[in-house]
């Protein structure tokens, strides 16, 4: 959530589960928490735990489905110093036991009153004060069920879909007033509701959200032109498609999904959709005549990302919103899926593996580069960032550079802001580093990744240190064009220190990697069905 650290925070549904965790996460000296719940004993315990962490706490036993008492309490809390952040988290579920029956009128009505109307009852009394101050943050806890109904929970899914659309509408309405609105769509996590639910959980339910089943039928025949549909400039296009299309001899171009559809002459046109889609473009493709083919290029396990609790909620929600709502529409137009690794191909039933290629010749390796160690991991690598910070603590005389928001770290760690892909590439042009890091913890997401960090290291003329993980184990020649290391901070600190003290070893690794990638660049494998 953007902005300064909030000091006055309201959390509903705070007596257990996610609400309790949120309350504890914001509890700190200087924070004032307004906690709302229905279980007196549990809420008292949460309040005491928060006070023990240094926060001031105002706890109230209120049913959010009843607007009168809640509004009065919220207005009183607001009068005490305003509200910086409100988290509408309260929620109930109904038929979590199995397919014996639907929710029933009473249960379904209660879920809508608590989950949807309760969120509205929580937010509306506080927006006036936020508008007057010109700042504030609103978070609404929805669910992945907001995108696709979960079996045995129809009313719950409907209520959470309402929360999601309410939040999206609020975002547009309140943004001009300096108020940020976030809609969080978590999957199953440890809670009493999750324990009661007997249906499929993350890997089955979330998989149904993001699964694309190719059903598109196209004319086939010679490919006269290729159109790459992408969400702005991105590494997927640059590392998987651009080198091959440039060598294919087939005319090609890109189009941004944010722009209105413009397919042109579709006879003999092959369309490659990169990761995500947009409704207008999908509709245009459904009506297009004479298409040679439509493929979906995937270089991450998007379904696993949505379900991975270690990733930031904002990132998971964005991925779910971008991909999940278009999965069915993609299936209607896509004839085949291309995947970046065999693991990913197996999970998604891909028809081809399209491995990454460097999109430019690596620069010459400097004999005396800046004494800098770089790790440029994005929002999907929070655990790896923490790992690198721990490594840096063991090497206080070595300079480290990480991307992303600053976080507690030793003085030898510098943070640079994340930018859009093209801006990042421009900023990195001509830069050099001694060592580039690519740690990777084992997870469903990471086990399906491709070794693109090798290209990033070569672009900096750096020696690469890589996790001994599936992404790199079959690509990096350990000790020749990089090093494979266990995910233990001591091993990485020792390897970095060794390279920093031995320029010849560092130079040998970097030069071998450069030569290997240059050879790959000269002989790109073709895309399935396109060009030479």
Secondary structure, 3 states (H helix, E strand, C coil): CCCCCCCEEEEECCCCHHHHHHHHHHCCCCCEEEEEECCHHHHHHHHHHHHHCCCEEEEEECCCCCHHHHHHHHHHHHHCCCCCEEEECCCCCCCCCCCCCCCCHHHHHHHHHHHHHHHHHHHHHHHHHHHHHCCEEEEEECCHHHCCCCCCCHHHHHHHHHHHHHHHHHHHHHHHHCEEEEEECCCCCCCHHHHHCCCCCHHHHHHHHHCCCCCCCCCCCCCCEEEEEECCCCHHHHHHHHHHHHHHCCEEEEEECCCCCCCCCCCCEEEEEECCCCHHHHHHHHHCCCCCEEEEEECCCHHHHHHCCCCCHHHHHHHHHHHHHHHHHHHHHCCEEEECCHHHHHHHCCCEECCCCCCCCCCCCCCCCCCEEEECCCCCCHHHHHHHHHHHHCCCCCEEEEECCCCCCCCCEEEECCCCHHHHHHHHCCCCCCEEEECCCCCCCHHHCCCCHHHHHHHCCCEEEEECCHHHHCCCCECCCEEEECCCHHHHHHHHHHHHHCHHHHHHHHHHHHHHHHHHHHCCCCCCCCCC
